[in-house]
């Protein structure tokens, strides 16, 4: 009896197993068309599968380069990706080569990287045709690069990373940031004596309009320029002198006090009245204008007493071309009513490895410009020493029409002091 029972159970188990095991899948052969395709970034194409119409699983080996959805491929970035269509155990592949919209077959991203010394970074890159690549750094002392795009930042500075194949080259800019200490004063003129310090300052004299149609003749006479009561005084006068109807003064520190980077500032009280055009500014110590570069720390227009004007001039963008960078700030009261501290902070490689120039009044930032903002990298002159200029023009392109009634009073530009601060790299 027990033997019959066991036999029955064995037969029942065999019968159940035979009923529940699925039949082997029928073999499926599929193909994909096209088997390779070259696309440009942003293009869309459809891959067709032969041998199956449903239950197709799609995938991409590199979705940064190309994505696929139900056979629709979208090209995302330069590079190579393999698209797979799978039905059960069967699969078919198509190779996607993506070039740039301009036909470029190589890419590196991002185009700009800012790091600190000691940082490591891996660039993303695309090489459409899998050509042999070489990587290089224009300044290996700043950062090195390996053949798989791995970057090591070594010290502060800038370098250009180049990725090349036999067909083409692409580049990325790397800025390794500086670490600066506090500003310390490196020079000043407090105008505490009884005469202008000619070991620091030079006189500009003449009445040729100075490129701005100015109306004054600049002199070195004490009637126009003097040091007294702890101040430098530049006095504009209405008087006939050397065929000009007005006189004034202009001094500069070229060849005596020149500075590269730092904070340059002065405490000044401007003259008022229509036609006055006092300024505190710098010029590059080498080369002719505009190649030397010009930083207008402050320009005051007597006919617009609440306005402060700031400007930068370079070889590519300057006042003669009418395309120089400039900015203005308006105040509630006239700048001629009191003394103010006018300053420029000229910082080295501070913004993505580019120089920055900030304009301040009484410690408040009023405007800012940097190397790439004015799109002038090939002719950027502000990586060389500049010298300081103080003057008061009459009339001219910015000074405009002149109200002679203002000369019934003394028109004096008072300068309490000029100071230069710099900081050391840590």
C-alpha positions, 0 to 999 in steps of 0.5 A, a space after each residue: 500500500 505504501 509503495 502505491 502511494 509513493 508512486 502516485 505522488 511521484 507521478 503527480 509531481 512529474 505531471 505538475 512540473 511538466 505543466 508549469 515549466 514554460 516552453 523554451 523561447 522561440 529564437 528571435 533575430 533582429 537587426 537595426 537600421 542604420 548600423 551607424 549614423 553621424 549626427 550634429 549636436 541637437 539632431 534627432 533621428 529614428 532607428 528602425 528594428 527589423 524582426 520585432 515590433 513590440 517589447 523592444 528595450 532601448 539603451 545608450 552607452 553614453 547618455 551624455 552624448 546621445 539618448 534614445 526613446 522608443 528608437 528616437 535618438 537625440 544627439 546631446 554632445 560631441 562624442 560616441 555612443 552605442 544604441 542597443 535594441 533588445 528583445 528577449 535575449 536578442 539584441 542589435 546595435 547602432 553606433 552614433 557619432 555626434 559632432 558639433 553643430 559646426 562639424 567639430 568632432 572633439 570637445 572638452 568641457 567645461 570651458 573654464 575651471 576655477 580651482 585652488 592649489 591642491 585641487 584635482 579635477 576630471 574634464 569631460 570630453 568627447 572624441 567622435 571618431 575615437 582618434 588618438 588624443 593628447 593632452 597638454 598644459 600651457 603652464 605645467 607649473 600651475 596645473 598638470 594634465 594626464 592623458 585621461 583628462 585628470 587635472 592637478 592644480 599646483 599653484 596660483 595662476 592661469 593655464 590653458 589645457 589643450 586636447 588634440 587629435 590628428 584632426 583638430 584641437 580644443 582648449 579649456 581655461 584653468 584658473 588656480 586662485 590666489 590667496 591674498 593677505 590684507 592690504 597694507 599702505 606702500 606709499 602716500 603723499 599727505 601734502 603736509 609740506 609747503 611745496 609740491 614734492 617733485 621727487 614724486 610729481 611731474 607737471 604737465 604744461 600746455 594748452 593743446 586741448 589734450 585730445 578732449 578739446 579742453 579750453 585751459 592752459 595747464 601751468 606750473 605757476 603757484 596761481 594754479 597749483 600749490 601745497 598749503 594748509 596740508 592740501 594740494 590745491 589746483 585752481 582753475 582761473 579765467 584769464 588769458 594765457 598763452 592764447 587760452 582763456 583759462 588756466 589750471 594745472 595737471 600733475 602726474 607721477 610717471 617715472 617716479 611713482 608707478 604701481 601694478 595692482 592694489 588700491 589707489 585712493 585720494 581724498 578730494 573735494 571737487 570744484 563746482 560749476 558748469 564747465 569744470 571737469 576735475 579727474 583722478 586717474 591712471 595711465 599705463 607707464 609703457 606705450 602710447 595711449 590707448 595701448 597703455 591703458 587708462 583707468 578713470 578712477 573718478 571724473 566729475 562734471 560740474 554741470 552734473 554735480 551729483 554724478 560720478 563717472 568711471 571708465 576704462 580705455 584699452 586699445 580695442 575699446 576707448 573713447 576715440 572709438 566711442 566703445 570704451 567701458 564706462 559707468 556712472 553713479 548718482 548721489 543725492 547731493 553734489 559731490 562738490 559739497 564735501 570731501 570724499 574718498 575716491 578709490 580703485 581696487 585693481 585685483 590680479 586674476 581674481 575672477 576666473 583668473 581674470 583681473 578685476 577693477 572696482 571703483 569705490 566712493 567712501 568705501 562703497 563699491 560703485 562699479 566693477 569691470 573685469 577682463 572678459 566683461 569688456 571682451 578685450 583679452 588680447 589687448 588687456 593692458 592692466 597687467 603693467 604698472 600705472 602712474 597717477 594723474 590729478 587735474 582739473 580741466 575746463 570745458 572740453 568733451 565732458 566739461 561742456 559749456 562754461 559758465 564764466 560766472 563761476 570764476 567770480 569765486 575761486 574754482 579750486 580742487 582740494 586734494 587732502 592725500 593720495 595713498 596706495 595700498 597693496 597686498 602680498 600673496 600668501 
